Amino acid sequence: MAGNKRKASSSSPNKPATKKKTTFTTEETKEDEICNNPIGFQFQVLHTDGRARYTNLTLPHYDCFTPMFMPVGTQGCVKGLTSEQLEEIECQVILGNTYHLGQRPGKDLFLECGGLHKFMGWNRGLLTDSGGFQMVSLADLSDVTEEGVTFQSPIDGKSEMLTPEKSMEIQNAIGADIIMALDDVVSSVKISKERFEEATHRTTRWIDRCIKGHKRAKEQ
């Protein structure tokens, strides 16, 4: 995916004067190596202080530094701020909500306009959740089964099932740099141990379905 990318350099205002490079692979920690994959994702530790880490995270659209503050743009915007203003305050990644973006404006519009980046005029990083959190926030309007979760739309009252495959389909259309697998989310105040165990095992099964349903593995 095309986009404007910021390179890690000594001129970055957020970069400490002294750095210790430590890089990671999926198997072990090694010096002078970078965790990467074919889409250009890279993760490199630039400096450590005890257990704290300062890192460079390269995404398809942008080179980020962590830790970072990631504002929530539930429906494709951060309320009260334009995309240009977010760039001015050095926002690196915005979080979008898959369920709500799938409801409105919808997958078809994102496919037509080329994804959420173009829809909102944003050239930096995007992360989308899977829609799973709505199982808690819209608990009174949802019903969870092995197939997926059925929601009663808060917009028009219609019932619609969100499956792992459907979550991937929507997120592929949105085109976020980082996407999430659909998980069976349980409220943290729920007291049923059996329900937590059920959700844990179901989430594992859903991850396998999400991997199979992901159609843009070379871009996201």
C-alpha positions as CSV (number, residue, x, y, z in Angstrom):
1,M,0.0,0.0,0.0
2,A,1.3,3.4,-0.9
3,G,1.7,6.1,1.7
4,N,4.0,8.6,3.3
5,K,6.6,7.0,5.6
6,R,8.7,8.7,8.2
7,K,12.2,7.2,8.6
8,A,13.9,6.8,11.9
9,S,16.7,9.4,12.1
10,S,18.7,11.3,14.6
11,S,16.6,14.4,13.8
12,S,13.4,12.9,15.2
13,P,12.3,15.1,18.2
14,N,11.1,12.0,20.1
15,K,14.4,10.1,19.8
16,P,16.7,10.0,22.8
17,A,20.3,11.1,22.4
18,T,21.7,7.8,23.5
19,K,20.3,4.5,22.2
20,K,21.0,0.9,22.6
21,K,19.9,-1.2,19.6
22,T,18.3,-4.5,20.3
23,T,16.3,-6.3,17.7
24,F,13.9,-9.2,17.8
25,T,13.0,-12.2,15.6
26,T,10.1,-14.6,16.2
27,E,12.4,-17.2,17.6
28,E,15.0,-15.4,19.7
29,T,16.6,-12.1,20.5
30,K,19.7,-11.3,18.4
31,E,21.9,-8.2,17.9
32,D,21.6,-6.4,14.5
33,E,18.5,-8.3,13.3
34,I,15.0,-7.0,12.7
35,C,11.7,-8.7,13.1
36,N,10.1,-8.3,9.6
37,N,7.8,-9.9,7.1
38,P,7.1,-9.6,3.4
39,I,4.8,-6.6,3.7
40,G,7.5,-4.4,5.2
41,F,6.5,-4.7,8.9
42,Q,9.6,-4.1,11.1
43,F,10.1,-3.8,14.8
44,Q,13.3,-2.7,16.3
45,V,14.2,-1.8,19.9
46,L,16.3,1.4,19.9
47,H,16.8,2.0,23.6
48,T,16.1,0.3,26.9
49,D,15.9,1.6,30.4
50,G,15.2,-1.3,32.8
51,R,12.1,-2.9,31.5
52,A,11.0,0.1,29.5
53,R,11.7,0.1,25.7
54,Y,11.8,2.8,23.0
55,T,11.1,1.2,19.6
56,N,10.7,1.8,15.9
57,L,7.7,0.2,14.4
58,T,7.6,0.3,10.6
59,L,4.1,-0.1,9.1
60,P,2.9,-0.2,5.4
61,H,1.9,3.5,5.7
62,Y,4.2,5.0,8.4
63,D,7.3,4.6,10.5
64,C,6.2,4.9,14.2
65,F,7.9,5.2,17.5
66,T,6.6,3.5,20.6
67,P,5.4,4.0,23.2
68,M,2.8,6.1,21.6
69,F,-0.6,7.6,22.3
70,M,-3.1,6.1,19.9
71,P,-6.4,8.2,19.7
72,V,-9.7,6.5,19.0
73,G,-11.4,7.4,15.7
74,T,-14.4,5.0,16.1
75,Q,-16.1,6.0,12.9
76,G,-13.2,7.2,10.8
77,C,-12.4,10.4,12.6
78,V,-11.2,11.7,16.0
79,K,-13.9,14.0,17.2
80,G,-13.0,17.7,17.2
81,L,-9.8,17.3,15.2
82,T,-9.0,17.1,11.5
83,S,-6.5,14.7,10.0
84,E,-4.2,17.7,9.4
85,Q,-4.4,18.7,13.0
86,L,-3.6,15.2,14.1
87,E,-0.5,15.2,12.0
88,E,0.5,18.6,13.5
89,I,0.4,17.1,17.1
90,E,2.5,14.1,15.9
91,C,-0.3,11.5,16.0
92,Q,1.2,8.3,14.4
93,V,-1.7,5.7,14.5
94,I,-5.4,6.1,14.8
95,L,-7.7,3.3,16.0
96,G,-10.9,2.6,14.0
97,N,-13.8,0.4,15.0
98,T,-14.6,-2.5,12.6
99,Y,-18.1,-3.0,13.8
100,H,-19.2,0.6,13.6
101,L,-17.3,1.3,10.3
102,G,-18.9,-1.8,8.8
103,Q,-22.3,-0.5,9.8
104,R,-21.7,3.0,8.5
105,P,-20.4,4.0,6.0
106,G,-19.9,0.3,5.2
107,K,-17.6,-2.1,3.4
108,D,-18.8,-1.3,-0.1
109,L,-17.9,2.4,0.2
110,F,-14.4,1.6,1.4
111,L,-13.9,-0.7,-1.5
112,E,-15.0,2.0,-3.9
113,C,-12.9,4.8,-2.4
114,G,-9.8,2.7,-1.7
115,G,-10.0,2.2,2.0
116,L,-10.2,4.3,5.2
117,H,-6.9,6.1,4.6
118,K,-8.3,7.8,1.5
119,F,-11.8,8.2,3.0
120,M,-10.5,10.3,5.9
121,G,-7.5,11.8,4.2
122,W,-5.0,10.2,6.5
123,N,-1.5,9.1,5.3
124,R,-0.2,7.6,8.6
125,G,-0.9,4.4,10.5
126,L,-4.4,2.8,11.1
127,L,-5.3,0.0,13.4
128,T,-8.7,-1.6,13.5
129,D,-10.2,-3.8,16.2
130,S,-12.1,-6.9,15.2
131,G,-15.6,-5.9,16.4
132,G,-15.3,-8.3,19.4
133,F,-15.5,-5.5,22.0
134,Q,-19.1,-4.8,21.0
135,M,-20.0,-8.1,22.6
136,V,-19.5,-6.2,25.9
137,S,-20.4,-2.7,24.9
138,L,-23.6,-3.9,23.1
139,A,-24.2,-6.9,25.3
140,D,-27.9,-6.3,25.4
141,L,-28.1,-6.3,21.6
142,S,-25.9,-9.3,20.9
143,D,-26.0,-13.1,21.0
144,V,-22.8,-15.2,20.8
145,T,-22.6,-18.7,19.2
146,E,-19.8,-20.8,17.7
147,E,-20.6,-19.4,14.3
148,G,-20.2,-15.8,15.3
149,V,-22.0,-13.0,17.2
150,T,-25.4,-11.7,16.1
151,F,-26.0,-8.0,16.8
152,Q,-29.2,-5.9,16.7
153,S,-28.0,-2.8,14.9
154,P,-28.2,0.3,17.0
155,I,-28.8,2.3,13.8
156,D,-31.8,0.5,12.3
157,G,-32.6,-2.4,14.6
158,K,-31.8,-5.1,12.0
159,S,-30.1,-8.3,13.0
160,E,-26.7,-9.1,11.4
161,M,-24.1,-11.8,12.2
162,L,-20.4,-10.9,12.6
163,T,-18.3,-14.0,12.0
164,P,-14.5,-14.2,12.0
165,E,-14.6,-14.3,8.2
166,K,-16.9,-11.2,8.0
167,S,-14.6,-9.3,10.4
168,M,-11.7,-10.0,8.1
169,E,-13.7,-9.0,5.1
170,I,-14.6,-5.6,6.6
171,Q,-11.0,-5.0,7.8
172,N,-9.6,-5.9,4.4
173,A,-11.9,-3.3,2.8
174,I,-10.9,-0.7,5.5
175,G,-7.3,-1.4,4.7
176,A,-5.8,-0.7,8.1
177,D,-2.1,-1.4,8.7
178,I,-2.8,-3.5,11.8
179,I,-5.9,-5.7,12.0
180,M,-7.2,-7.9,14.8
181,A,-8.7,-11.4,14.9
182,L,-12.3,-11.6,16.1
183,D,-12.4,-12.7,19.7
184,D,-15.1,-13.8,22.1
185,V,-15.0,-11.0,24.6
186,V,-16.3,-11.5,28.1
187,S,-17.1,-8.7,30.6
188,S,-14.3,-8.4,33.2
189,V,-17.0,-8.4,35.9
190,K,-18.6,-11.7,34.9
191,I,-18.1,-14.3,37.6
192,S,-18.6,-17.5,35.5
193,K,-15.3,-19.4,35.2
194,E,-16.9,-21.7,32.6
195,R,-17.8,-18.7,30.4
196,F,-14.2,-17.4,30.4
197,E,-12.9,-20.9,29.5
198,E,-15.5,-21.2,26.7
199,A,-14.5,-17.8,25.4
200,T,-10.7,-18.6,25.5
201,H,-11.1,-21.8,23.5
202,R,-13.6,-20.3,21.1
203,T,-11.3,-17.3,20.4
204,T,-8.5,-19.8,19.5
205,R,-10.8,-21.5,17.0
206,W,-11.9,-18.1,15.6
207,I,-8.3,-17.1,15.1
208,D,-7.8,-20.0,12.7
209,R,-10.8,-19.0,10.8
210,C,-9.6,-15.4,10.6
211,I,-6.3,-16.5,9.2
212,K,-8.0,-18.4,6.5
213,G,-10.4,-15.5,5.8
214,H,-7.6,-12.9,5.6
215,K,-7.3,-12.0,1.9
216,R,-4.7,-9.2,2.0
217,A,-1.8,-10.9,3.9
218,K,0.8,-9.1,1.7
219,E,-0.7,-5.7,2.5
220,Q,-1.9,-5.8,6.1
